[in-house]
Amino acid sequence: MTDREAYLLRENTGTTGLEFTARSAAEALAHFHIPHLIVGGLAVQEHGYPRLTLDVDIVVPDVLEAVEFLTADLSGPFARVPGVEDRVLDRRNDVKINLLPAGRVLRPGCKVPFPQPRIVGDQPQIVSLTDLISLKLDSWANNPTSRLKDKADVVELIKNRNLPRDLAVAPAVRGVYIETWDALKAEGTS
């Protein structure tokens, strides 16, 4: 985790446990040869928009297998969350980890599947910026009221990173990306 502003945000908001949990999960998944990708708010932070988040979202090839391995050691740091089969809890700091299925979409109606993680590594592997923006726009487009933060994340990433209009986002959200980029340009904020 290398973004300085993201680091400062976590330090100053008391959310350094997120990074600690992400590192611990990466180490545990690597131990079992499971590749992973960090998505969600933590990835947004690492790609240049330091905004608050309280959980860690991790894409894995097989969610149930990852839950099983992460929680196999009953005295270990990770515990199952009763009634939620795709989430574990870091007992040390109460940070939740949401495990997401590679190659599948977030919910019915979405068109952009989570990417396939390829790297088995003991350090957090952050999703690419184009994949992150594609996932965020897809999530927002299918639930524009309840997922407004996803659209805001994209707007802030475009502004903070000075992203190009022709960024190679997923075809399913290309129109939404261009519309957002053009609107920012018209407002003089991109």
C-alpha positions, 0 to 999 in steps of 0.5 A: 500500500503505497499512496501517501495521501491514503496512508495519511487518511488512515492514520488521521481517521483511525482506520489503519486497521484496514491496511493491517487487515488487508496485509494479513488477509493477503498473507493468509491467502498466499499461504494457501496459493489463492490469488486476490485483488483488493477492490472497493474503497481501499483500492480507491484510496490507493489509486489517488482519492483518499476517502473513508472506508471501513471494510476491505473488499477482496476478489478471489477465484472461489469465495467459499474456499477463501472463507474456509481457508481464512477461518480454518485456524479457529484461534487465528485472526479471522472468524466467520460472520454468522449468517453471511457466507461471503464475509469474515471478521478480523477479530483483532480490530473488527474490520470486515472483509467482503469476499467477492467472486472473480468472473461474476458481477456484483448483483443482477443487472450489472454487466462488468464482472470482477476481474480474475486475480492472477497473482498469488502474493503476500502483499495486497494486490490492488485492482487496476484503475481501469477495472476499478472505475469500470466496476464502480460505474457499473455498480452505480448505473444499476443502483444510482441512489444507493450506490451514489458513492461509487459515482462520486469515487469515479468523479474524484478519481477523474479529477485527482488523476486527471484521467483521459476521456479515452480511458480503456474502461469496460465497453458496458460503461464506456458511455457513462464514463464519457458522459461523466468526463464530458460533464466535468470538462463542461464544469471546468473541473476535470 
